[in-house]
Amino acid sequence: QVQLVESGGGLVQAGGSLRLSCAASGIIFSLNDMGWYRRAPGKQRELVAAITSGGSTNYVDSVRGRFTISRDNAKNTVYLQMNSLKPEDTAVYYCNGYRHFLPWGQGTQVTVSS
């Protein structure tokens, strides 16, 4: 069955960096557009970055220039490199399809202290 497993979160000080990974199984990963989403406390889940099967990327304004999404089709994995982290980036981060949804994984918690 389809499974998405996120990892790489943690506690970091403002200005620090983290690299999130999401391993996918049960899908033809290379054909899927993928996205990273986050849900902050008290807020709705939002898309923060997306990458198409062809490698084109898009970002929400609040992370553009700080976050980089990438993918390794040989490893069925999508990554999110997060630099210059801010306290407002604190959230649970999830990967999923872009414009089409797969079963959600458990997410990975990112906490940025000021």
ZAMARGU-4260 file (C-alpha; in steps of 0.2 Angstrom, whole numbers, plus 5000, padded with zeros to 4 digits):
<rodrens>
0) 5000/5000/5000 | 5005/5018/4999 | 5016/5024/5013 | 5024/5041/5016 | 5037/5042/5030
5) 5044/5059/5035 | 5060/5061/5046 | 5073/5074/5050 | 5063/5086/5061 | 5069/5092/5078
10) 5072/5107/5089 | 5083/5121/5082 | 5087/5139/5086 | 5082/5153/5075 | 5093/5155/5061
15) 5098/5137/5061 | 5095/5123/5047 | 5086/5106/5046 | 5084/5094/5031 | 5068/5084/5031
20) 5066/5068/5021 | 5051/5059/5015 | 5052/5041/5009 | 5038/5035/4998 | 5033/5017/4994
25) 5018/5010/4985 | 5018/5023/4971 | 5028/5026/4955 | 5037/5040/4963 | 5045/5047/4948
30) 5028/5051/4940 | 5021/5060/4955 | 5022/5079/4958 | 5026/5080/4977 | 5024/5093/4990
35) 5029/5098/5008 | 5015/5104/5019 | 5015/5110/5037 | 5002/5112/5051 | 5006/5125/5064
40) 4997/5125/5081 | 4980/5132/5079 | 4982/5134/5060 | 4976/5124/5045 | 4988/5114/5035
45) 4997/5123/5021 | 5007/5119/5006 | 5025/5126/5008 | 5034/5119/4993 | 5031/5108/4978
50) 5041/5099/4965 | 5035/5092/4949 | 5040/5075/4941 | 5051/5086/4929 | 5059/5095/4943
55) 5051/5112/4943 | 5048/5119/4960 | 5037/5132/4968 | 5037/5140/4986 | 5025/5149/4997
60) 5031/5167/4999 | 5035/5165/5017 | 5049/5152/5014 | 5055/5157/4996 | 5074/5160/4997
65) 5075/5150/5013 | 5069/5133/5009 | 5074/5121/4995 | 5064/5106/4989 | 5072/5092/4979
70) 5069/5074/4975 | 5079/5058/4972 | 5069/5047/4961 | 5081/5033/4963 | 5078/5033/4982
75) 5059/5037/4981 | 5063/5052/4992 | 5059/5070/4992 | 5069/5082/5003 | 5066/5099/5011
80) 5081/5109/5015 | 5076/5123/5028 | 5089/5137/5031 | 5087/5153/5041 | 5073/5145/5051
85) 5061/5157/5061 | 5050/5153/5076 | 5035/5155/5064 | 5041/5140/5055 | 5037/5129/5070
90) 5025/5116/5064 | 5022/5097/5060 | 5029/5095/5042 | 5021/5082/5030 | 5025/5077/5012
95) 5011/5072/5000 | 5006/5073/4982 | 5005/5090/4974 | 4987/5093/4968 | 4983/5075/4972
100) 4983/5067/4989 | 4989/5051/4995 | 4987/5044/5013 | 4995/5056/5025 | 5010/5050/5035
105) 5014/5054/5053 | 5023/5070/5049 | 5039/5076/5058 | 5039/5090/5071 | 5050/5105/5068
110) 5052/5117/5083 | 5061/5133/5081 | 5066/5143/5097 | 5069/5161/5097
</rodrens>
